[in-house]
Amino acid sequence: MARTGSGTLLSRRNIKLDSFLKRNTERAVYERIRAYEPCVVISETINKVYMHVVLSDECVYLTEYPPRTLTTAFSYRRVRDIELVNDLPDFLSGKDREQCQHIRITYLTEKPAAKGRDWLGRDKREGLFPAVPPSRRNSHCPTITHTLEGYPAHSNQSEDGIEEVHMLPPTRSASWPNPESLGFLKVPHPPPHPPSKTPSIYSLSSSPSLSLSPSDQRLNIMESGQVPRRIGSVLSRLLRRDGVNNKEEREAELHLYAVSQTSRLYLHLQSSWNSFIIRSTMLLDPLHRRRCSISSDSSSDRRPPSISLERTAHLFGQLSAELLQEEISVESLYLLLQELRTAAHRNVTLRRLFWRSSEVCVFLVQTLEESLHGCQSLSGVYTADQLLLSTLIVQTLAVMFRETEVEPARHILLSAKKGALASRMLLALICDPELQTETQGSLADCELQALLADYLDAACSLFFEMLLLGQEASRCSPAGNFLSVGWILRVMQPHPHLLDFISYQAQHVVLVLSDIQEPFLSPAQAVLLYQRCRLLLACLQHNNQLAQHLRSHFREEFRYSVKISCAEEKLPPHYLISQPTLHLVKQILTLHKSSHMNTCALTSEKGL
């Protein structure tokens, strides 16, 4: 678990709870726990219980205060909304009532049978072992709750149990008759399709494909902690299929009341959910799934040993040393960066080590500055090698931001010297979206235009990650502090191509959500649309100059071309990112509509 840092998204480390989680979860689960906080919990079966809320990359757990058992509240896959509620809870008083943060999570759960389950009301003597299978238990017994002072109080609860809440068996056997408990196996579930070989490494421009030799073994070793187990996949599919066929989904709510004035629980939930919907949607894309898969024989039942932090650090150190060597060729640099990006996709530990090793991050920012802007300033023309290398650098940096919010080294590095490195990164990724070439209309120009489009997509993704960082800092830090959304946009404002860059991103949102484009979006296109909408919304809400630019140049497009019905048709419902994207589109349209009404009102007043 990460430790608390000033102005960061990190949680205070609770030694007792941390020790409990380490003993009662597998290593693969424990290492992906992002945060935990105490708060008051209210649900259909829990009435004002002071508990610890534990957040991982996949779901949210609950445990008593002090911890005795671990239960699953819900999976991020089922979440439909996470919001702050502006109210004053009646059961609190004094400063706790005024400073409380009320968080409401709406999620899908199965409609309970005639006799619902009561996971938290079972006899304490049962411990972690249920006397009968969970599917056969009823919820007619009273639930034991606790006041804020910790004293027990009996209250009769609803018969509608939370379907996702269950006890964690200590053995984590694959034969456990609960589909959700399969998530506690030592390894995550495999992707829908069998893992493929490591994707081939492409050289710069049109040179023939090259292969990695010593790095292949290093890359595979760094990935070995993520190998799936077939038996978990088979049982999971069978159990989930049975559950889907016999249960009806409905919406349920979980209410969390964080009584600490410095609570970061809402930010943790939003960040974890955001990462999950992006990752889950992208894994529907075959190319991305191959990039994130393990290059080992999927027919083997033997799971390689999990790699230790020390071993990962050693291998990352080797790769870093090769990257930072003097007079490295462009081809070698490109291949090493591809290896780093692929390994980072598959290994969250490596992403954390990246921020702890500041030299690599500084090197990438410097290389981006020289590659994209150094050569361009001399000739004014992009080259294929330049765009390919710049795109790979930006993609690598964007990957490093994923699921590393609670890594202290990330905040320390980006906020050092008044955000000097963050400023350089932001200014380096902006470029002129208009292709300047010497020969118009040639085949080479078309290829360059495609490469430039790939770069601009990657730049949007990195910009999106920086804005997420800024949103976290805006809530965690005092006003005017570094890395807030307002600060990020102010840093980029002097860039000569910023308005053109923002216009490019807005134009593509309009094109995607109009009737001109293809009938539905691929997973990668849906994620990119989500990121672009977040970018535009941040500009409209946090920077007057950018907001005025968007409203004056795209008012008619967003008024007439962008339609919610069109967005609903192009975003498949099985993409987890579809509903959040539709919500963003509605927000953008509302802002444009209100701006149009204000403009009409001012015009009418002047006419009078």
Order of alpha helices (4+ residues) and beta strands (2+ residues): alpha-alpha-beta-beta-beta-beta-beta-alpha-beta-beta-beta-alpha-alpha-beta-alpha-alpha-alpha-alpha-alpha-alpha-alpha-alpha-alpha-alpha-alpha-alpha-alpha-alpha-alpha-alpha
